[in-house]
Amino acid sequence: MNGKGTASMTAITAPAVPLRQRLFRPNALWLAAPGIAFLAIFFLYPVLRLLALSVQDPATGALSVATYARIANTDVYLQVLGITFKIAANTALFSILLGYPLAYWLAGLKEGLRERMVLLVMVPFWTSYLVKTFAWMVVLGRTGVINSMLTGSGLASQPLPLAYNEFGVMVGMVHAMVPLAVLTMLPVMIGIDRRLIQAAQALGAAPAQSFWLIYFKLSLPGVTAGGLLVFISSLGFFIVPALLGGRRETMLAQLIITQVQELLNWAFAGALAAMMLVAALVTVWIYDRLFGLSSLSGDTSAQDGGPGRLRLLGLAILRVVAKASAVLADAVRRVIGTRGTRRLLPIYCTLALMFLVLPTLLVIPIGFTSSQFLEFPPPGYSLQWFETYFSSPVWLSATLRSFGVAAATAICATLIGGLAALALARSNTRWGGLVFATFLAPLIVPRIIIAVGLFYLFAQIGLVATDMGLVIGHTVLALPFAFVTITAILKNYDWRLDQAAAVLGANRFKTLMLVTVPLVKGGLVAAFLFAFITSFDELTIAIFVSGGIKTTLPKQMWDDMILQLNPTLASVSVVVFVIVTVLLLLAERFRRTT
């Protein structure tokens, strides 16, 4: 009898399986159903509805492309579109160029040391964008740290224009995105066997040639994945351009905010969002065609380097770069010696880590200043601005709301993401890839599009200016982080322990609660904390959904930074930085103990 017949007979004659065992048996992919339903309602539908508004006539509801025609015929909008792509592309390029040597150096360290050094990248990555941008406003301003040092030392007769222009925007954007690029490239680099380079050198290849033709080629999926994520994240960015840029650095996300909050022009906002989303999806499609989305998680086993002609062209370019690098390396070695050459990478990485960490740390002494203005170094030290913060009903209300919303978000994201991760770990169905992509989708779609889509939906069902609306919106954004964290933990889980529990008489539900969950609780706590940090730091959803009434801490900081910079913001930034850093350290500790 063939396999299908055997399966049919088994299905007919097998005794009924208790419900709780059927719920958690292998291939129970439906455990991901709550998450899929949640994302379908609060992610997919709002985004599609917003895009549909862009092709509807506001008066009649009929199909119309008048909005797109207006964009095409207006130079200002086309210029903003070009500026957005330019800034996003430059940010991706410089983030990769600056982050690659750092990721390469970290990948070559011993595991214990590498984990400690990676924290110096993780802390800036999870630190609030508002805090980092505020730090650069203090550093780059006319009376900021750099200009004070230059004018005080006589190196400059007047302050340099370092902020409120394209230079300030690029510094802030690259500083914000380099950690993302490094953390994306690092898993791929760790998986590369460096003995391949040694073997190539043993066969006569120069160090530069072995690096470019072997190591760099193998790390290319990580490089492109980092560039992809940075480019997409930068497309929807508005915090840095709004606070460190001028009118010439206006980006698409800022126009969308204006169209919704000031003009209530949903059709036009939808058209701008559609253009942004198309750019993101086309970028993802190109990446998927060349490398496959699976390489985003560091899996490069299934990749063959892309189409044949493109692969040959890439190899030809790498050979030219390798030869040029070999010549340059020899010239540098003759000038500074072999020992000096070996020190170049550690010196560069030290400077790169200082670039990531120091701007935020400079805010700490300013938070304790006795001055009424932002000065560095402070003329004296005082706790008055912390007293102002902790005695302000507005600030305290916003802080408590952020904690409450973040806690509720973390619970929801961990529960939904945990069930989905368990479903994928215990299933071998062909639909697994689609489910995985579904839960990663909120990372690919720019946040501004999700926020505007949710605002339109919540305005119809009465969730604007409610804590529940904030929790739902934050859960959409936090879900991918919780899902990926738990998925990574379950990959290393020994499922034979569950089988042993089943042999001893435990059903699937008891096995899950008494065996699986206790053994992966460190990963669950880490997922909870990552989701908490994501919500606690979130501004885009809060700008729209809070309605100006249910203000969160990031939203209150944003409002104050738009009006006027003051030392109270520095003290708030110190509080946020300390909270996020402590939570991050706890999350990393729990994640590694699993």
N, C-alpha and C positions, 0 to 999 in steps of 0.2 A: 504493500500500500504506500502511495506517495506521501510526501510531507503534508500536503493540504488535507488529504483524507484523514491522516492521523490527527491533525489539529481539529478537524471537524468532529471526529469521534470523541476526542478528549473534551471538546466543548459540550457534547451531548451528555456524556456519562459522568463528567466531573461533578462532585457535590458542590452545592452553593457555597460561595466564599463569603464570610462575614463582611458587612459593609465597611468597617474600619480597616480591615485588611485590604479590601479592594481600593480604598481611597489612596493608600500609600504604597501600592505595589509598583514594581518597576514599569516604566513606560506610562506612568500616570501623568502625562503631560498636561492634563487639565488642571493640575495644581497652579499652573501659570495663568489660568483663566481669570482670576480676580485682577491680576495686574494688567492683563490684556484688555479687559473690560474697562478698567480705570483709565488706561492710556487712550483707549478708543473714545471715551466720553470727554475726558478733560485735556487731551493732547491732540489726537488726530482730528476730531470733529471741530474744535475751535480753530485749528490752523486751516483746515479746508474751508470752513465757513468764512474766515477772513479773506482767503484767496477768492472765494466766490463773490464777495462784495466788490472786488476790483473789476468785475466784468458785469456788474448790474447798474442800471440807471437808478440813481437814488430816488427819483420821483415816481417812475413807473415800475421798477423792478425788472424791466426787460434787459436782455443781453445787450451790452454796449462795451465798446473798447475806447470810449471817449477819454477815459482817464489815462490810458496808456498813450493815446495820441497827444494828450496834453504834456505828458512827460517828454515824449519824443520831440515835441515842438518848442520846449522851453529849455533854453541853454543852462539856466541855473540848476535845474534838476539833473541834467546830464553831467554838469560839472561836479555836483555832489556825488553822483554815482561813480564818476571817474576817481574822485578823491577817496571815496570809500575803498574801492578796489586797490588803489595805489597804496594807501596806508596799510590795508590788510596784507597785501603782497609783500611790502617792505618789512612789515613786522614779522611775517613768517620767515622771510629770507634772513634777516639779522638775528632772529631768535635761534634759527638753526646754525648759522655761522658762529654765533657766540656760545651756543649751548653744546655743540658737538664735541669740542675738545674737553669740556667739563664732563660730559657723559662718558666719553672714552676713558678719561682718567678714573672716574668713579668705578667703571666696570672692571678696571684692572686692579683695584684694591682688594685686600682680603675681606671676606664677608663681614666680619665683625666691624672692622674699620669702615667699610663701605656703608653699612647701615647707619653708623653714627654720622658720617659725612652727608648722607642723603637727607638727613633731618635738616641740614642747613639749606637744602633746596625745598624740602617739604614745607617748612615754616613760611617762607615767602610765598609759596604756591597757595597755601590756605589762608594767608593773611588777607584781610578785607581789601578789596580794590580801592575802597574809599580811603582806608588808612594809608595804603601805599601811594595813592595819588596825592593825598594831603601832605605826605612826607616829601614828595617831589616838589610840591608847591612851596614848601618851606626851604628846600635845598636850592631850587632854581630861580626863586623870585628875585626881584630887584634888590631887596634887602635880605635875601636868603643867605644860606651858608656859603655857597661858592662865591657869590659876588662880594660878600663881606670879607672873605679871605683875600680875594683879588684886590679890592680897593684898599683894604687895611694894610696889605703888604706892599702896595705901590705898583703892583703888576698891571693894574688897570686904573685909568683915571676916572672912569665912570662905569656904572653897572652894565654888564653885558645882557643882551636880550636872549635869555636862555629859556624863558617860559612864554606861554600864550602865543606860540608859533609852531611851525612844523617840527622844529627841533625838540621842543618840550613834549609834544605829542609822541614822537618816536621814542624818546627816552622813557617816558611813562609806559607806553605800550610794550616795548621790548622788555623792560623790567618786569612787567606783569606776565609776559608770555614765555620768557626763557625757562622758568621752572616747568611749565607744561611741556615744552619741547624736550627738555632733559629727561623728565620722568617718562615720556613716551618712547624716547630712543633707548633708554637704559636697559629695559628688559631684553630687547633684541641684542644689544651689545654683550650683555652678560652671557647669553646663550652661544656666543661665538667662541670656538675653540682657538685660543691664541697660539697653540702649537702649530697651526697651519702656517702662520707667519714665520715661525722658527724654521719650519721645514722648507719654506720658499727661500729663506735666506741661506740655509744650508746648501741649497741647490744653486746659489750664486746670485739671487735677486737682491738688489739694494733694498735697505729698509723702507725707503719711500715707495719703491715699486711694489713690495710685498704688502704694504699698507693699502695703497690705492686699489690694487688689482685683486686683493683677497679680502682684507678686513672691511674696507669701505664698501665693497660690492655686497658683502654679506650683511652689512648694517643698513643698506639702502632702504629696505622696507620700513625700518624704524625711522629713518630720516624723513622719508616721504609721509609716514603716518604723523610724525611730529609737525611737519609743515602743513599737512591737511588740517589737523585739529587747531593749530594756531591760526591759520587763515580763516577757518569757519568761525572761530571764537571772535576774531578781530572784526569780521564783517558786521556783527551786531553790537560792537562795543560803542559806548557813548560816554562813559564816566570820564576817561582820560581826555578825549577831545573836548568835552564840555568844560573841564576845569583847567586843562593845561594848553588848550588850543585857542585859536581865534576864529574869526568868520571864515577864513580861507581853509580851515581844517574841519569844517562842518561835515559830519558823516551821515549816512542814510538813517541810522537809528535815531539821530536827533531830529531829523525831519519827520519821522514816523511819530515820535512823541509829540511834536508840535501839532501835527495834523489831527491827532486824537484828543489831546488835552485842551488845546486852544481853539481849534477850528471844527472839531467833531466831524471831520471829513473822513468817514470810514472807507469809502470807495478809494480815495486817493491813498490812504494809509495801507489799504489792502494791496494796491498796485505796487507800492514801494516795497512792501513785505514780500510780494510775489517775486519781484526782481532779485531781492536778497536771497530768497529761498532757492530760486532757480540757480543762482550762482553757486550756492552751497551744494546743491544736489548734483550739479554738473561736475563740480570738483570731486565729490565722493564717487561719482560714476567713473570718472577717469582713473581715480586711484584704484577702484575695485577692478577695473579692466586690466590694470598693470600689475597689481600686487595682491588683490583680494582683501576684503575687509577683515579676514581672520588674522592678518598680520598686525592689526591694531593691538591685539593682545600678545604680540610677540611670537606668534606661530608663523614661521616662514617655510615650513616643510613642504607645503603644497605649491610654492611659488617657483616658477621657472624663469623669472626675470622678465616677463612680459613678451609681447610679440617679437618675432625673430628679427625683423629689420631694426626695430627700436633697440633691441638688446645689442645687436652688432654695433649700432651707432654709439650706444652708451659705452661699450667696451673700447671703441676707438678713442672716444674722448678721455676715458680713464687712462689709457696708455699715454696719451699726450700729457695729461696732468701728472702722471707718475714720473715721466722723464723730466719734466720741468721741475717737479718737486725734488727729485734726486739731485739735480744740478744746484738748486737753491740750498738744499740741506748740506751739500759738500762745502759750499761757500760759507755758510754760517758756521759750520764746524771748524773751518780753517781760522775763522776770526775769533771765536770764543772758546774753542776746544770741545772735546767730547763731553767732559764733565759739565761745562756750561750749557751745552745743548740739552743734556738730560734734565737740567733744572728748569728749562723754559716752560714745559708743560705744568709742573707743580706751581711755578710762579704765576702763570696765567690763571690757573684754576683758583689760586688764592685770591687773586684780584677779582675774578668773576664772582666768587662767593661773597666777597666784600661788597661788590656792586649789588648783589641780591639782598644782603642782610642790613648793611649800614644805614641806608636811607630811612628805614623804619625805626631803627634803634635811635636815630637822631631825634625822633619825635619825643622820646621818653624824657630827656631833660627839659624839653620845652614845656611838657605837661606840668612840670614842677616850678615853672618860672614865677618870679614875683612881679614881672612886668605886666603892663596892660596890653602889650603888643607881642607879636611873634618875633623873638630875637634869639639868635644863636651866636655865641653861648649866652645863656640867660644871665642878666645882671645880678640876680639873686635867686634864691629858691624858697618856695612857699607851697602850701597845700590849698591855697585859696580857690584854685580852679577845680580841684577835686571836690571841695566843699560846695562850690557852685553847682557842679554836676549832681552830687548826691542829695542836694537840698532842692533841686528843681523838680516839681511834679511832672513837667513835660518830659524831661529826660528819664526820670525813673519809670514813668508809665510806659514809655517806648522800650526801655530796657526789659522790664518785666514781661511786656507783650512779646518781645523777641524771644525770651527764654521759653515762655509758654508755647508759642507757635513752633519753635524749633523742637521742643520735646515731643509735641504731638506729631510733627512731621517725621521725626526720627522713628517713632514707633510705627507709624503707617508705612514708611519706606522700608524699614527693616522687615516687617511682617510680609508685605507684598513681595518685596524683592527676595526674601528668604524662601518663600514658597516657589517662586519662579526658578530660583537657582536650584532648589531641590528637585523640581520637575525636570530640569535639563540634566542634572547629574544622574538621575535615575532613569533616563529615557535614552533610547537610541533611534528615535524616529527621525525621518527626513525633515520634519518641520522644526527641528531644534534650531537650525540656523536662522530661520525666519523669526522665531521667538526671541532669540538672542539679539537680532537686529532691531526688533521692536522695542526692547527695553533699553537699547543704546540710542534710539532715535532722538530723545530729548537732548542728547549731547551734540547731535549733528545739526539740528534746527536751531538757528540763532535765538537766544532767549527773548529778544525784543518781540519776535513774531509770536512766540508762545504767550508772552505777557499780554499783548494786544488782543490776541484771539480769546484768551480767558476773560479779559475785561469785557469784551463784547458779549460773551456767553453769560458771565456773572451779572451783567447789567440787566439781562432778560429774566434771570431766575432769582434775583435779589440777594446775591452773595457779595456784591461790592461793599466795601467798608465793614466786613465781618471777619472775625478770626477764622471761621471755617473756610472762607474763600482764600485767605492767606495760607492756611494749612494745605489745602488742595493744590494750590499753585506751587508751593514749595515742595510738596511731595512729588509732583511731576519732575521737577529739576533734581531732587535728591535721589529719586528711585534708581537711576543708572549707577550712581556711586555705591549704594547699598547692594544692588544686584551684582555688580562686578566684584566687590569685596567678598561677598559670600560665595560666589561662583569659584573664585580663586581658592578659597579655603576648602571647598568641597572637592576640588580636583585632587587634593592630597589626602582625602579622607579614605580610610580603609573600610570598605563596605563589607568585608568579611566579618567585622564586629556585629553588624546588623544581622548577618546570616547566623552567627553564633547565637544571638539573642532569640532569633526565630526558632532555632533548633531546641532551645531551652523552653519554648512555649510562649514567648512574648508575641503578641500580635503587632501589626505594623505601627499602630498608633503608640503603643507603649514603647516600642523600639525607638520611635522618633523622639519621644519625650524623655525617656530614661537613658538612652544610649547616644543617639546622634546629637541632639541639642547640647547635652553636657560636654561632649567632646569638642564641639565647634563653638562653644559659647564665647571664646575669645574673639573669633571672627565675627560673631553676631554683635558683640559689644563694639568692635571696631566699626562695623557697618553702621551701627546706631550713632556713634560719635561722628563719623564722616557725614552722615545725613544731617545731624544736628548742626555741624559747622556750616554745611551748605545753606541751610535755612537761616541760621543766625547772621550770616554775611550777605544774604540775598537782598538786592535792591530793586531789580527790574520789575519783578512781580509786585513788590510793595508800592512802587510809584503809581501803578494803575489800580490795583485791587484795594489798597488801603483807603482810597477815597479821601485822603487828607484827614481822616478821623481816627482810624485804627493804625496809627503811625508806629512803625517799628524803629529800632535803633538806627539801622542804616538809612532809613528814609528821613529820620530827624537830622542825622549828620548831613545828608545830601541837601536838605533845605537850608541848614545853617551855612554850609560851604558855598551855596549859590548866593546867599545874601552877603555874608562877610566872614572873613577868617578871623578867629579869635583863639586865645589860649584854652578856652573851654573845650574846643574841638581837639586840641592836643591831649588834654586829660582824658577825654572820651576815647580817643585813638589808643591811648595807653591801656585803658581798661579792655577794649576790644582785642588788642594785640595779646594781652596776657591771657584772656579767656580762651582765645582761639589756639594759642600756643600750648596751653595746658591740656586742652581737649585733644589736640593733635598728638602730643606726646603719649597721652593715655591710649588713644586709638592705635598708634603704632606699637605700643607695648602689648596690648591685647591681641593685635593681629599676629605678632611674632610668637606669642606663647601658644598659639593653636597648632 
